[in-house]
Amino acid sequence: MNSVIVPVYWELIEPEEDQFDFSLVEGLIKQARENNMHLIFLWFGLWKNAESFYVPHWMKRDTKTYFRACKATGEALNTISPLCEAAIEKDAHAFYHLMNFIKSVDSEENTVIVIQVENEIGLLGTDRDYSQVANEAFLNEIPEPVAKEFSVSGTWEEAFGFDAGEYFLAYYFSSAVERITQRGQNAYPLPCYANACLEQFPWNAGSYPSGGPVMKMHKMWKLMAPSLFCLAPDIYVPYVPNIMDEYSQNGNPLFIPEVRGDAVSATYALYAVGGCNAICYSPFGIEDLMKNPENIEKPPLEVMLSLNIDPSAFDLEGSAAYLAKSYSIIENIKPLYYEYRNSSHLQSFVKRNEHDFGKLLHFDKYDILVSYSPKLQYKPTSGGIILETSESEFIVIGTMINIKFLSKPGRNKKVEYLRLEEGEFQNGKWKAGRVLNGDEKMILKLKDMPSAYKIHLYEY
């Protein structure tokens, strides 16, 4: 763990219009340096969790200039419309000054390394904005870049049918984010990204924030917000590996600014790095992991259910030790990881659901059968990484798995351990512990604490 993800609130840095106070930002940078940490700032500007919580008071009160998005009924939402040019301009102006300040105090030390622009953008409770300005725009011909990229024409409804409202919003939200990002990067070109509250059951736009960078809107976001280096998932659903796979495709680096913090997160961290080349993995509220369970403040159950958050994502008992061990392994295998990633010699695996019993992996000379364990409360799930460091030498890293090495079909050979060592990596170097060449090798079983083994094989 070498970085902290922390918000910067617009209302606190521009309390009066065009009067900026960056003392809190400077304080965070100084504290990070004192603790030898990097910072990823979350810009809580116009939009946070589908609302406009953190805009300055002078903007909140002027609802005529900075108009709200509306439902089809005419009900105004607590969300400034993405079609409000005046609000977007003010956000871009503030973001420019923030980035300029960061440059002035940090361009040599590089404490701040990445910026998130807004947070979980979109509209809840409606598929699109039905304000007067939005209704007029919705009836217009779709913009030329959209028509060309999607090979469609006509109005938004003619072009996108049932999903027209969500595509319409995604166009305006991503265009606004691009404008804000470009302005900030003109001052200081730090890498920027946007994050998504995921599309999930009941699957209709507005049950999750409509218009945000969910998977089916990636094409629109990539088109209209090219200044972002990636689109990032906030993952609280039970099917975490599937989301990691999706968000690491098509040239999109896997950057996870929020993920569930329960014990399974320790296994998912291994898969994020080993299976998806993740460059960020950040369990939400990681500071809570060291608290006594009774002192942890969980989101209210009704809030989690309304947002389709799996409540078990906040069952943090025992999670700290498991996650710390995974982080230690990841840190110390970096030399091997960089040598073998994106090759057939490094393969990662993870239990995806209760009906997933294991995986058969194919290496150069041997196949490996990985069997998964049943799910247990407050324990990691099954998963890990296997590295083939030579034809007959393997490093096995993981948790809650059984491993069996197999000869290739048709070879009529048996496989045995020449040497089985438990141990750990220190600064990329293997440090052997016990040699387990006796009865212990009858079943190679990795238990709940993430662990590593070095194995030499032979055939007879």
BELNORZI-V437040 format. One record per run of one state. SS is the DSSP state (2 for helix, 1 for strand, 0 for the rest). FROM is the first residue (numbers start at 1). LEN is the number of residues. Records with the same first field share a line. If there is no record, write none. Layout:
BEGIN
SS = FROM-LEN ; FROM-LEN
END
This chain:
BEGIN
0 = 1-2 ; 14-2 ; 17-2 ; 20-3 ; 35-3 ; 49-2 ; 52-5 ; 62-6 ; 71-5 ; 81-4 ; 107-5 ; 120-3 ; 124-8 ; 139-2 ; 142-2 ; 151-4 ; 188-3 ; 198-7 ; 206-2 ; 209-1 ; 211-4 ; 225-5 ; 236-4 ; 247-8 ; 260-4 ; 277-3 ; 284-2 ; 291-2 ; 296-5 ; 307-4 ; 315-4 ; 333-1 ; 341-5 ; 351-7 ; 363-3 ; 373-10 ; 391-2 ; 400-1 ; 408-7 ; 427-2 ; 436-3 ; 443-1 ; 447-4 ; 460-1
1 = 3-7 ; 16-1 ; 19-1 ; 38-11 ; 51-1 ; 68-3 ; 76-5 ; 112-8 ; 123-1 ; 141-1 ; 155-1 ; 191-7 ; 205-1 ; 208-1 ; 210-1 ; 230-6 ; 255-5 ; 280-4 ; 346-5 ; 358-5 ; 366-7 ; 383-8 ; 393-7 ; 401-7 ; 415-12 ; 429-7 ; 444-3 ; 451-9
2 = 10-4 ; 23-12 ; 57-5 ; 85-22 ; 132-7 ; 144-7 ; 156-32 ; 215-10 ; 240-7 ; 264-13 ; 286-5 ; 293-3 ; 301-6 ; 311-4 ; 319-14 ; 334-7 ; 439-4
END
